[in-house]
Amino acid sequence: MGFKDVKRQVLACLKSGNVLHEQRADIDIKNLLATGQISVDDIIGIIAQTRGNEYENSKHHVIGELDVHIVKTSFQGKYWYIKWYFVEPNSVFISAHL
């Protein structure tokens, strides 16, 4: 799956509310979306403007068959790091932070 397809799928998940969050110890620092410190609309705006050269993917550190999608981009003067994977029909966010 190329970045255009990944981007289209994650934006569709965000717009439809199919969003989950991976549990982690430092969620209050690493996942501002999960804690409500940033809105879904903000994440949509950030990902929507992201270009292919700001994207990478890797395998999940525990569940090796899952592709993890990573965006590192600047938005409104701030540098964002957003990481998620898909478990149909949801996108599961691991990180969304500055």
C-alpha positions in Angstrom: 0.0 0.0 0.0 1.5 3.3 -1.0 1.3 6.6 0.9 -1.7 7.9 -1.1 -3.7 4.8 -0.2 -2.6 5.0 3.5 -3.4 8.7 3.7 -6.9 8.1 2.1 -7.6 5.3 4.5 -6.5 7.0 7.7 -8.4 10.2 6.8 -11.6 8.1 6.1 -11.1 6.4 9.5 -10.7 9.8 11.3 -13.7 11.3 9.5 -16.0 8.3 10.3 -14.9 8.0 13.9 -13.2 4.6 13.4 -10.3 5.6 15.7 -8.7 3.6 18.6 -5.6 4.2 20.7 -2.9 1.7 21.6 -2.4 1.7 25.4 1.0 2.8 26.6 2.6 4.0 29.8 3.4 7.5 28.6 0.1 8.2 26.7 -0.3 11.7 28.2 3.0 12.7 26.5 3.0 10.5 23.4 -0.6 10.5 22.3 -2.2 13.9 22.5 -5.1 12.7 20.4 -6.0 10.1 23.0 -5.9 12.6 25.8 -7.9 15.2 23.9 -5.1 17.7 23.8 -5.5 17.8 20.0 -8.7 17.2 18.1 -9.5 14.7 15.4 -10.0 17.7 13.1 -6.4 18.9 13.9 -5.0 15.4 13.1 -7.0 15.4 9.8 -5.5 18.8 8.9 -2.0 17.6 9.7 -2.2 14.3 7.8 -4.1 15.9 4.9 -1.2 18.2 4.1 1.6 15.6 4.6 3.6 14.7 1.6 5.1 11.3 0.7 8.6 12.4 1.7 7.4 12.9 5.2 6.0 9.4 5.5 7.6 6.0 6.4 6.5 2.7 7.5 7.8 -0.2 9.6 6.6 -3.4 11.3 4.9 -3.2 14.7 7.4 -3.9 17.5 5.2 -6.7 19.0 2.8 -7.8 16.2 5.2 -8.2 13.3 2.5 -8.7 10.6 1.1 -5.2 11.2 2.5 -2.3 9.2 3.0 0.9 11.3 2.6 4.2 9.4 4.6 7.2 10.5 4.3 10.8 9.6 6.9 13.4 10.6 5.8 16.8 9.4 5.6 20.5 10.1 2.1 22.0 10.6 1.4 25.6 11.6 5.0 26.1 12.8 5.1 22.9 14.9 6.9 19.6 14.1 4.5 16.6 14.5 5.2 12.9 14.9 2.1 10.7 14.2 2.2 6.9 14.2 -0.7 4.5 13.6 -1.7 1.1 12.1 -4.9 -0.3 10.7 -7.1 -3.0 12.3 -10.2 -3.0 10.1 -12.3 -0.9 10.2 -10.2 1.3 12.5 -7.0 3.2 12.6 -5.1 2.6 15.9 -3.0 5.5 17.0 0.2 4.8 18.9 1.6 8.4 18.9 0.5 11.9 18.0 2.8 14.4 19.6 5.1 17.4 19.0 
